[in-house]
Amino acid sequence: MAEDGARNLATVRRSLLNLIKEHLLKDSVVGKIQLSCWDTEFSLEILFFLLF
């Protein structure tokens, strides 16, 4: 059971990293992660990027 939680978290982390990489902003991945931590609108833009 404990292994499933780690596997699920890794899957979510990988998915979010892929969304960050696909975003059109010309910045590094680290810069995009920092910006998404600071700006909630940018983090929502990353999450819903493929829907619009």
Number of C-alpha atoms within 10 A of each C-alpha: 5 6 7 9 10 11 11 11 11 12 12 12 12 12 12 15 15 12 15 22 17 13 16 9 11 8 12 11 16 11 12 20 19 12 15 17 12 11 12 11 12 16 18 11 16 21 14 11 15 10 6 5
